[in-house]
Every structure is written in C-alpha cells, then in structure tokens.
Amino acid sequence: MGVPVIANPYVESFLDLSARVHDAGLLRRRPGLYWPRILFWTIGMVLLLVAVVLAGDGWYQLIFAALLGVAMSRLGFLSHEAAHQEIFEDRRWNEWTARVLAGLFIGLSYGWWMNKHSRHHAHPNKEGSDPDLDLRVLSLTPERAAVRTGLSARLARYQGWYFLPLLPFEGFALHVTSVKNILGPGHVKLRWVEILFVGLRLLGIPILLFLALPFWLALAFLVVQTLVFGLLLGGAFAASHIGMPVVPHDAKLDFLRRQVYMSRNIRGNLLVRYLMGGLQYQIEHHLFPRVPRPNLPALQKLVREHCSTLGIRYTEMTLGEAYKVIIGYLNQVGLRNRDPFACPLVLQYRG
C-alpha cells in the first residue's frame, strides 16, 4: 500500500490565483505603453549628449550629468522589464531590447545580469542560492558577519549607517562587474556582441566628454552621472529585500510563501512610485514576473486579498520605513545579533 500524498494547500491556492490572474488578462503584454517610454529615454540620452557638446564648458554641465544618470536609471528599469518578457509577445524582441538597452545605453552586461537575477528570483533571500546575499562590502546575514575579522568586523557594526552613502557607488560596481564578466574565462552568450555594446558605451561617452570638455569637468561629469545612476537604480532594488527574512540553504518552502515572505512592497506618492520604477510592487513581481508594469496595480488587489484569506503576512511600507528597517537590520547583523526580523516560518528552521 503506497504512502498517501498530502496536498500542500499553498501550492493549490497558488494555482487558483494563477488561473484568476490569467483570466483577468493581467499577463497580456502592453507594448503600446512601453514604446513611448523606450523612445523618450533613448532619444533623451542622445539629445543630452548633443547638448553637452553645444553648451560650452561651464560647471552647469553637471546638471546634464545628473539628467543623464536619471535617463540611465529609467532605461535600467525598462531593460529589467524586457528581460522578464514583460513588453513584447516575442521572446527575441524582449531579449534584444534588454540587451541593447543594458549594453549600449547603460554599459551593463545583459548576460551576466540575467543569470544573476534569475537565480535571485528562484531563491530570494536564501543562503547559498541568492547571489544578492553575496556582497563583499556588507554582511546581510549574521553568519556572514561572524566570519569577518579585524577592521572589517569593526566596520560591520556600523554598516547600516554607511549603507546609504555607499548606494550611489553601485553604478561603478555594476560597470566593473560587467566588464570582468564579459572579458573573463566563463561562458558568455554572444560574448562579442556584449563586448561591442558595453565597450561602445563605456568608452564612447568618456571619449566624447574629454574631447568636448576640460579634463576635470569631464571627469566630474562622469562621476556625477554614475553616482546618480547608482543611487536611483540601486536604491530601488535595495528597498525590496534587505531586512526581510533570510532562510537557510536547506529550507524547503512552497513558491507562494517563499516569494511573499521574502519581499517588501513600497507605498507612497507619485514621486515615490516614479523613483521605484515599478519595483514598488515587488511581491507581485516575484509571484508573476511576466506581468507588465501597467498591470501590477490590478494584480496587487488580487494578491493582497489572496494572502489575507490564507493568513500570509503581506509586507508593505513607505520608502522611509523600509530604509529605517534596512539600516537597523544591517547594524544588528553587523553586531552579530540574532535576526530580529525573522518570521515564524524562518524561526521554525533556525530554531
């Protein structure tokens, strides 16, 4: 006589939720809403560079630098959505849109980012599986803080406070990692295409600036542009998961609770929603990564109601509240204290 199979109610409920999402048409692509955004920001970047050449060599050029950083961050969000197959019905259109926007306009390796981000989506905040937990500068878990020694250990006690000043430098880190990846020994799909796109972007704009502007102004322009880009893009992504529960590598969780418990939504006014670039609906994005950004508000209503019915905690905060939690969490991890934000499900595994 075989062992009876006990159905997981969360798995069955997610299948029901998926059917409702499909029936509501929320998976339908919205290219007509995306094309104007793609054209606006790509053409905007070109026009900004033309303005830089024509505007002379005054320090007011740093205004153009900041605007260029804003444009890069917006194209970063659009590349993210194309990579998730949110924009077009055709997979190749999405893939090449993401590759062109990331490489040619931002200077990032699409292949490296896609591999890293796919693993993050599959195992958010899971030790040994989520690459976003593997940071050199910060310790995101007590276990990682415990292995630090010397000056690194002393600095980790205050890592929550220097987390915010470090955010703008995320742009430099993304560029460096992209170059190391496409020039490294590992397998890179369409390596020469990535080298061409990233190389044109990372060499082309600096060459243009140093030809059009005095040396120190050109250098300041590049620094401001990259800092603004890093702050806007890194700040939006960081608000989604840091300070949420981290589970051990051997934890077995169903898909629904894994994605909801480890993700944080951000609520706020029009400016906050603009800055988040659609990532304010992080829970919904993790549950249904192919749902286009314009459909996420309607999806949120279904997901929030579904979680309430099942008694699943649904985390939503203002941006200020989220960063308060993040800073407190990082400082406490740096002191090697017990994670105070672990949900009951995590405590079950940690003991």
Sine and cosine of phi, psi and omega as CSV:
sin_phi,cos_phi,sin_psi,cos_psi,sin_omega,cos_omega
0.00,0.00,0.80,-0.61,-0.06,-1.00
-0.96,0.28,0.29,-0.96,0.05,-1.00
-0.98,0.21,0.79,-0.62,-0.01,-1.00
-0.91,0.42,0.63,-0.78,0.01,-1.00
-1.00,-0.01,0.84,-0.55,0.00,-1.00
-1.00,-0.09,0.89,-0.46,-0.05,-1.00
-0.94,0.35,0.63,-0.77,0.06,-1.00
-1.00,0.06,0.90,-0.44,-0.06,-1.00
-0.89,0.46,-0.47,0.88,-0.01,-1.00
-0.95,0.31,-0.57,0.82,0.05,-1.00
-0.92,0.40,-0.72,0.69,0.00,-1.00
-0.90,0.44,-0.63,0.78,-0.02,-1.00
-0.93,0.37,-0.56,0.83,0.02,-1.00
-0.93,0.36,-0.58,0.82,0.07,-1.00
-0.89,0.46,-0.62,0.79,0.05,-1.00
-0.91,0.40,-0.68,0.73,0.03,-1.00
-0.89,0.46,-0.67,0.74,0.01,-1.00
-0.87,0.49,-0.65,0.76,0.02,-1.00
-0.90,0.44,-0.64,0.77,0.01,-1.00
-0.92,0.39,-0.63,0.78,0.03,-1.00
-0.90,0.44,-0.68,0.73,0.02,-1.00
-0.91,0.42,-0.71,0.71,-0.03,-1.00
-0.91,0.42,-0.49,0.87,0.00,-1.00
-0.98,0.18,-0.07,1.00,0.03,-1.00
0.96,0.26,0.35,0.94,-0.08,-1.00
-0.98,0.22,-0.21,0.98,0.06,-1.00
-1.00,0.02,-0.07,1.00,-0.01,-1.00
-0.92,0.40,0.77,-0.64,-0.01,-1.00
-0.94,0.35,0.43,-0.90,-0.05,-1.00
-0.78,-0.63,0.86,0.51,-0.06,-1.00
-0.86,0.50,-0.51,0.86,0.00,-1.00
-0.89,0.46,-0.46,0.89,0.04,-1.00
-1.00,0.04,-0.38,0.93,-0.03,-1.00
-1.00,0.04,-0.58,0.82,-0.06,-1.00
-0.82,0.57,-0.74,0.68,0.02,-1.00
-0.86,0.50,-0.60,0.80,0.01,-1.00
-0.92,0.38,-0.68,0.73,0.00,-1.00
-0.89,0.45,-0.72,0.69,-0.02,-1.00
-0.92,0.40,-0.65,0.76,-0.03,-1.00
-0.87,0.50,-0.74,0.68,-0.11,-0.99
-0.99,0.17,-0.53,0.85,0.06,-1.00
-0.95,0.33,-0.73,0.69,0.04,-1.00
-0.91,0.41,-0.60,0.80,0.03,-1.00
-0.86,0.50,-0.65,0.76,0.03,-1.00
-0.89,0.46,-0.68,0.73,0.01,-1.00
-0.89,0.45,-0.71,0.71,-0.01,-1.00
-0.91,0.42,-0.58,0.82,0.05,-1.00
-0.89,0.45,-0.66,0.75,0.02,-1.00
-0.92,0.38,-0.60,0.80,0.08,-1.00
-0.90,0.44,-0.66,0.75,0.01,-1.00
-0.89,0.46,-0.61,0.79,0.02,-1.00
-0.87,0.49,-0.69,0.73,-0.02,-1.00
-0.92,0.39,-0.58,0.81,-0.11,-0.99
-1.00,0.00,-0.28,0.96,-0.18,-0.98
-1.00,0.07,-0.09,1.00,-0.01,-1.00
1.00,-0.04,-0.20,-0.98,-0.14,-0.99
-0.90,-0.43,0.52,0.85,0.06,-1.00
-0.98,0.17,0.32,-0.95,-0.02,-1.00
-0.95,0.31,-0.14,0.99,0.14,-0.99
-0.89,0.45,-0.23,0.97,0.07,-1.00
-0.86,0.51,-0.38,0.93,0.00,-1.00
-0.92,0.39,-0.35,0.93,0.12,-0.99
-0.90,0.43,-0.69,0.72,0.07,-1.00
-0.89,0.45,-0.58,0.81,0.02,-1.00
-0.89,0.46,-0.71,0.71,0.02,-1.00
-0.90,0.44,-0.67,0.75,0.02,-1.00
-0.90,0.44,-0.59,0.81,0.05,-1.00
-0.91,0.41,-0.62,0.78,0.07,-1.00
-0.89,0.45,-0.62,0.78,0.06,-1.00
-0.89,0.45,-0.73,0.68,0.00,-1.00
-0.87,0.50,-0.66,0.75,0.02,-1.00
-0.88,0.47,-0.65,0.76,0.01,-1.00
-0.91,0.41,-0.64,0.77,0.02,-1.00
-0.90,0.43,-0.65,0.76,0.03,-1.00
-0.93,0.36,-0.47,0.88,0.09,-1.00
-0.90,0.44,-0.67,0.74,0.04,-1.00
-0.90,0.43,-0.66,0.75,-0.01,-1.00
-0.92,0.39,-0.62,0.78,0.06,-1.00
-0.89,0.45,-0.64,0.77,0.05,-1.00
-0.86,0.51,-0.68,0.73,-0.03,-1.00
-0.94,0.33,-0.62,0.78,0.06,-1.00
-0.90,0.43,-0.64,0.77,0.01,-1.00
-0.89,0.46,-0.48,0.88,0.05,-1.00
-1.00,0.05,0.18,0.98,0.02,-1.00
0.89,0.45,0.57,0.82,-0.05,-1.00
-1.00,0.00,-0.33,0.95,-0.21,-0.98
-1.00,-0.09,-0.80,0.60,-0.09,-1.00
-0.92,-0.40,0.37,-0.93,0.07,-1.00
-0.94,0.33,-0.60,0.80,-0.03,-1.00
-0.98,0.19,0.81,-0.59,-0.04,-1.00
-0.88,0.48,-0.64,0.77,-0.04,-1.00
-0.92,0.39,-0.60,0.80,0.06,-1.00
-0.88,0.48,-0.70,0.71,0.03,-1.00
-0.89,0.46,-0.72,0.69,-0.07,-1.00
-0.89,0.46,-0.70,0.71,-0.04,-1.00
-0.96,0.27,-0.53,0.85,0.09,-1.00
-0.89,0.46,-0.71,0.70,0.02,-1.00
-0.90,0.44,-0.66,0.75,-0.04,-1.00
-0.92,0.40,-0.69,0.73,-0.01,-1.00
-0.93,0.38,-0.73,0.69,-0.02,-1.00
-0.89,0.46,-0.70,0.71,-0.04,-1.00
-0.93,0.36,-0.74,0.67,-0.10,-0.99
-0.99,0.16,-0.79,0.61,-0.16,-0.99
-0.98,0.18,-0.49,0.87,-0.05,-1.00
-0.96,-0.27,-0.42,0.91,-0.05,-1.00
-0.92,-0.38,-0.53,0.85,-0.02,-1.00
1.00,-0.01,0.52,0.85,0.01,-1.00
-0.89,-0.46,0.52,-0.86,0.04,-1.00
-0.98,0.18,0.90,-0.44,0.03,-1.00
-0.90,0.44,-0.69,0.72,-0.04,-1.00
-0.89,0.47,-0.72,0.69,0.02,-1.00
-0.89,0.46,-0.74,0.67,-0.06,-1.00
-0.90,0.43,-0.66,0.75,-0.05,-1.00
-0.90,0.44,-0.67,0.74,0.02,-1.00
-0.89,0.46,-0.72,0.70,0.00,-1.00
-0.91,0.42,-0.71,0.71,-0.09,-1.00
-0.95,0.32,-0.56,0.83,0.04,-1.00
-0.90,0.43,-0.65,0.76,0.04,-1.00
-0.92,0.39,-0.58,0.82,0.06,-1.00
-0.90,0.45,-0.70,0.71,-0.02,-1.00
-0.90,0.43,-0.59,0.81,-0.02,-1.00
-0.94,0.33,-0.55,0.84,-0.08,-1.00
-0.65,-0.76,0.90,0.44,-0.04,-1.00
-0.88,0.47,0.75,-0.66,0.05,-1.00
0.84,0.55,0.53,0.85,0.05,-1.00
-0.96,-0.29,0.84,-0.54,-0.05,-1.00
-0.86,0.50,0.72,-0.70,0.03,-1.00
0.99,0.15,-0.11,0.99,-0.04,-1.00
-0.82,-0.58,-0.59,0.81,-0.01,-1.00
-1.00,0.03,0.93,-0.37,-0.03,-1.00
-0.91,0.42,-0.33,0.94,0.01,-1.00
-0.95,0.32,-0.21,0.98,0.09,-1.00
-1.00,0.09,-0.23,0.97,-0.11,-0.99
-1.00,-0.08,0.98,0.18,0.01,-1.00
-0.93,-0.37,0.60,-0.80,-0.01,-1.00
-0.99,0.14,-0.60,0.80,-0.11,-0.99
-0.99,0.17,-0.60,0.80,-0.07,-1.00
-0.90,-0.43,0.48,-0.88,0.15,-0.99
-0.97,-0.26,0.89,-0.46,-0.06,-1.00
-0.99,-0.10,-0.10,1.00,0.06,-1.00
-0.69,-0.73,0.44,-0.90,0.04,-1.00
-0.85,0.52,-0.55,0.83,-0.01,-1.00
-0.90,0.44,-0.64,0.77,0.01,-1.00
-0.95,0.31,-0.57,0.82,0.05,-1.00
-0.92,0.39,-0.54,0.84,-0.08,-1.00
-0.92,0.38,-0.41,0.91,-0.04,-1.00
-1.00,0.00,-0.08,1.00,0.03,-1.00
-0.98,0.21,0.57,-0.82,-0.01,-1.00
-0.71,-0.71,0.25,-0.97,0.10,-0.99
0.88,0.48,-0.64,-0.76,-0.04,-1.00
-0.87,0.49,-0.61,0.79,0.01,-1.00
-0.86,0.51,-0.66,0.75,0.01,-1.00
-0.92,0.39,-0.64,0.77,0.00,-1.00
-0.92,0.38,-0.64,0.77,0.02,-1.00
-0.93,0.37,-0.53,0.85,-0.03,-1.00
-0.89,0.46,-0.41,0.91,0.01,-1.00
-0.90,0.44,-0.40,0.92,-0.05,-1.00
-0.90,-0.43,0.34,0.94,-0.14,-0.99
-0.90,0.43,-0.43,0.90,0.05,-1.00
-0.89,0.45,-0.57,0.82,-0.04,-1.00
-0.97,0.22,-0.57,0.82,0.02,-1.00
-1.00,-0.04,0.04,1.00,0.08,-1.00
-0.88,0.47,-0.74,0.67,-0.02,-1.00
-0.90,0.44,-0.73,0.68,0.06,-1.00
-0.88,0.47,-0.40,0.91,0.00,-1.00
-0.99,0.17,-0.40,0.92,-0.10,-0.99
-0.80,0.60,-0.72,0.69,-0.02,-1.00
-0.85,0.52,-0.43,0.90,-0.03,-1.00
-0.98,0.18,-0.01,1.00,0.04,-1.00
-0.88,0.48,-0.53,0.85,0.03,-1.00
-0.87,0.49,-0.71,0.71,0.05,-1.00
-0.88,0.47,-0.67,0.74,-0.02,-1.00
-0.89,0.46,-0.64,0.77,0.01,-1.00
-0.91,0.42,-0.66,0.75,0.02,-1.00
-0.91,0.41,-0.72,0.70,-0.02,-1.00
-0.88,0.47,-0.72,0.70,-0.02,-1.00
-0.90,0.43,-0.61,0.79,0.02,-1.00
-0.89,0.46,-0.71,0.70,0.00,-1.00
-0.90,0.44,-0.71,0.71,0.02,-1.00
-0.87,0.49,-0.60,0.80,-0.03,-1.00
-0.93,0.36,-0.76,0.65,-0.10,-1.00
-0.97,0.26,-0.32,0.95,0.05,-1.00
-0.98,-0.18,-0.08,1.00,-0.05,-1.00
-0.99,0.17,0.04,-1.00,-0.09,-1.00
-0.98,0.18,-0.29,0.96,-0.07,-1.00
-0.93,0.36,0.20,-0.98,0.01,-1.00
-0.94,0.34,0.77,-0.64,0.06,-1.00
-0.76,-0.65,0.89,-0.46,0.03,-1.00
-0.91,0.41,0.75,-0.66,-0.01,-1.00
0.80,0.61,0.77,0.64,-0.08,-1.00
-0.81,0.58,-0.72,0.69,-0.09,-1.00
-0.94,0.33,-0.49,0.87,0.11,-0.99
-0.91,0.41,-0.68,0.73,0.02,-1.00
-0.92,0.40,-0.66,0.75,0.04,-1.00
-0.87,0.49,-0.67,0.74,0.00,-1.00
-0.90,0.44,-0.78,0.63,-0.06,-1.00
-0.90,0.44,-0.79,0.61,-0.05,-1.00
-0.91,0.41,-0.63,0.77,0.01,-1.00
-0.90,0.44,-0.70,0.71,0.02,-1.00
-0.87,0.50,-0.65,0.76,-0.03,-1.00
-0.95,0.32,-0.76,0.65,-0.11,-0.99
-0.97,0.23,-0.35,0.94,0.06,-1.00
-0.98,-0.19,-0.59,0.81,-0.10,-0.99
-0.90,0.44,-0.77,0.63,-0.03,-1.00
-0.91,0.41,-0.71,0.70,0.07,-1.00
-0.85,0.52,-0.66,0.75,0.02,-1.00
-0.88,0.48,-0.70,0.72,0.02,-1.00
-0.86,0.51,-0.70,0.72,-0.04,-1.00
-0.91,0.41,-0.69,0.73,-0.03,-1.00
-0.95,0.30,-0.36,0.93,0.10,-1.00
-0.99,0.16,-0.54,0.84,-0.10,-1.00
-1.00,-0.06,-0.39,0.92,-0.13,-0.99
-0.81,-0.59,0.37,-0.93,0.15,-0.99
-0.86,0.51,0.42,-0.91,-0.13,-0.99
-0.79,0.61,-0.80,0.60,-0.10,-0.99
-0.94,0.35,-0.52,0.85,0.06,-1.00
-0.94,0.34,-0.66,0.75,0.04,-1.00
-0.89,0.46,-0.66,0.75,0.01,-1.00
-0.91,0.42,-0.69,0.72,0.03,-1.00
-0.89,0.46,-0.62,0.79,0.03,-1.00
-0.86,0.52,-0.75,0.66,-0.01,-1.00
-0.89,0.47,-0.65,0.76,-0.02,-1.00
-0.91,0.40,-0.74,0.67,-0.01,-1.00
-0.89,0.46,-0.71,0.70,0.01,-1.00
-0.85,0.53,-0.71,0.71,-0.05,-1.00
-0.96,0.28,-0.58,0.82,0.03,-1.00
-0.91,0.40,-0.68,0.74,0.02,-1.00
-0.90,0.44,-0.70,0.71,0.04,-1.00
-0.85,0.52,-0.74,0.68,-0.02,-1.00
-0.90,0.43,-0.65,0.76,-0.01,-1.00
-0.90,0.43,-0.73,0.69,-0.07,-1.00
-0.94,0.33,-0.70,0.72,-0.03,-1.00
-0.97,0.25,-0.75,0.67,-0.01,-1.00
-0.91,0.42,-0.62,0.79,-0.01,-1.00
-0.89,0.45,-0.61,0.80,0.00,-1.00
-0.94,0.34,-0.70,0.72,-0.01,-1.00
-0.94,0.34,-0.60,0.80,-0.06,-1.00
-0.91,0.42,-0.52,0.86,-0.07,-1.00
-0.94,0.35,-0.19,0.98,-0.17,-0.99
-1.00,0.08,-0.51,0.86,-0.17,-0.99
-0.71,-0.70,-0.48,0.88,-0.06,-1.00
-0.91,0.43,0.75,-0.66,-0.05,-1.00
1.00,-0.03,-0.10,0.99,0.13,-0.99
-1.00,0.04,0.25,-0.97,-0.06,-1.00
-0.83,0.56,0.62,-0.78,0.11,-0.99
-0.91,-0.40,0.78,-0.63,-0.07,-1.00
-0.94,-0.33,0.47,-0.88,0.02,-1.00
-0.89,0.46,0.34,-0.94,-0.07,-1.00
-0.91,0.42,-0.41,0.91,-0.05,-1.00
-0.99,-0.13,0.16,0.99,0.00,-1.00
-0.95,0.31,0.67,-0.74,0.02,-1.00
-0.93,-0.36,0.94,-0.35,-0.03,-1.00
-0.81,-0.59,0.58,-0.82,0.10,-1.00
-0.94,0.33,0.36,-0.93,-0.12,-0.99
-0.87,0.49,-0.69,0.73,-0.08,-1.00
-0.87,0.50,-0.82,0.58,-0.04,-1.00
-0.94,0.33,-0.53,0.85,0.03,-1.00
-0.85,0.52,-0.70,0.71,-0.05,-1.00
-0.97,0.22,-0.61,0.79,-0.06,-1.00
-0.96,0.27,-0.71,0.70,-0.06,-1.00
-0.92,0.40,-0.50,0.86,-0.10,-1.00
-1.00,-0.07,0.01,1.00,-0.08,-1.00
-0.87,-0.49,0.43,-0.90,-0.02,-1.00
-0.77,-0.63,0.78,-0.63,0.11,-0.99
-1.00,0.01,0.42,-0.91,0.02,-1.00
-0.86,-0.50,0.80,-0.60,0.08,-1.00
-0.95,-0.32,0.41,-0.91,-0.01,-1.00
0.20,-0.98,-0.15,-0.99,-0.05,-1.00
-0.99,0.14,-0.15,-0.99,-0.07,-1.00
-0.87,0.49,-0.63,0.78,0.00,-1.00
-0.90,0.44,-0.69,0.72,0.01,-1.00
-0.89,0.46,-0.69,0.72,0.01,-1.00
-0.89,0.45,-0.60,0.80,0.03,-1.00
-0.91,0.41,-0.72,0.69,-0.02,-1.00
-0.90,0.45,-0.55,0.84,-0.04,-1.00
-0.98,0.20,-0.31,0.95,0.09,-1.00
0.86,0.52,0.56,0.83,-0.01,-1.00
1.00,-0.07,-0.27,0.96,-0.03,-1.00
-0.97,0.23,-0.04,1.00,0.10,-1.00
-0.92,0.38,-0.30,0.95,0.08,-1.00
-0.98,-0.20,0.81,0.58,-0.12,-0.99
-0.92,0.40,-0.62,0.79,0.01,-1.00
-0.88,0.47,-0.76,0.65,-0.01,-1.00
-0.90,0.44,-0.63,0.78,0.01,-1.00
-0.90,0.44,-0.62,0.79,0.00,-1.00
-0.96,0.29,-0.54,0.84,0.02,-1.00
-0.97,0.26,-0.64,0.77,-0.05,-1.00
-0.71,-0.71,0.97,0.24,-0.12,-0.99
-0.91,0.41,-0.22,0.98,0.00,-1.00
-0.99,-0.10,0.01,1.00,0.04,-1.00
-0.97,0.25,0.82,-0.57,-0.02,-1.00
-0.89,0.46,0.45,-0.89,-0.04,-1.00
-0.81,0.58,-0.67,0.74,-0.01,-1.00
-0.89,0.46,-0.34,0.94,-0.03,-1.00
-1.00,-0.05,-0.09,1.00,-0.10,-1.00
-0.92,0.40,-0.60,0.80,0.05,-1.00
-0.86,0.52,-0.66,0.75,0.04,-1.00
-0.93,0.37,-0.61,0.79,0.04,-1.00
-0.90,0.43,-0.61,0.80,-0.01,-1.00
-0.85,0.53,-0.65,0.76,0.00,-1.00
-0.86,0.50,-0.69,0.73,0.01,-1.00
-0.92,0.40,-0.71,0.71,-0.07,-1.00
-0.92,0.38,-0.69,0.72,-0.03,-1.00
-0.90,0.44,-0.66,0.75,0.05,-1.00
-0.90,0.44,-0.64,0.76,-0.01,-1.00
-0.90,0.44,-0.71,0.71,0.01,-1.00
-0.91,0.42,-0.63,0.78,0.02,-1.00
-0.89,0.45,-0.65,0.76,0.01,-1.00
-0.89,0.45,-0.62,0.79,-0.05,-1.00
-1.00,-0.01,-0.08,1.00,-0.03,-1.00
0.96,0.27,0.45,0.89,0.03,-1.00
-1.00,-0.01,0.81,-0.59,-0.01,-1.00
-0.89,0.45,0.79,-0.62,-0.02,-1.00
-0.90,-0.43,0.93,-0.38,-0.12,-0.99
-1.00,-0.07,0.83,-0.55,0.06,-1.00
-0.61,-0.80,0.78,-0.62,-0.06,-1.00
-0.68,-0.74,0.22,-0.97,0.22,-0.98
-0.97,0.26,0.25,-0.97,-0.01,-1.00
-0.90,0.43,-0.62,0.78,0.04,-1.00
-0.90,0.44,-0.68,0.73,0.03,-1.00
-0.89,0.45,-0.63,0.77,-0.01,-1.00
-0.89,0.46,-0.70,0.71,-0.03,-1.00
-0.96,0.29,-0.45,0.89,0.11,-0.99
-0.91,0.42,-0.68,0.74,0.06,-1.00
-0.90,0.43,-0.69,0.72,-0.03,-1.00
-0.87,0.48,-0.73,0.68,-0.02,-1.00
-0.89,0.45,-0.71,0.70,0.02,-1.00
-0.89,0.45,-0.65,0.76,0.00,-1.00
-0.90,0.44,-0.74,0.67,-0.03,-1.00
-0.89,0.45,-0.65,0.76,0.03,-1.00
-0.91,0.42,-0.64,0.77,-0.02,-1.00
-0.95,0.32,-0.61,0.79,0.10,-1.00
-0.89,0.46,-0.65,0.76,0.02,-1.00
-0.89,0.46,-0.46,0.89,0.07,-1.00
-1.00,0.08,0.05,1.00,0.03,-1.00
0.90,0.44,0.49,0.87,0.06,-1.00
-1.00,0.09,0.18,-0.98,0.00,-1.00
-0.94,0.34,0.61,-0.79,-0.02,-1.00
-0.90,0.44,0.93,-0.37,-0.06,-1.00
-0.99,0.16,-0.09,1.00,-0.09,-1.00
-0.97,-0.25,0.14,0.99,-0.03,-1.00
-0.93,0.37,0.73,-0.69,0.04,-1.00
-0.99,0.16,0.21,-0.98,0.00,-1.00
-0.82,0.58,-0.55,0.83,0.00,-1.00
-0.89,0.45,-0.65,0.76,0.02,-1.00
-0.94,0.33,-0.65,0.76,0.02,-1.00
-0.87,0.50,-0.52,0.85,0.03,-1.00
-0.87,0.49,-0.59,0.80,-0.01,-1.00
-1.00,0.09,-0.56,0.83,-0.05,-1.00
-0.99,0.13,-0.41,0.91,0.02,-1.00
1.00,0.05,0.00,0.00,0.00,0.00
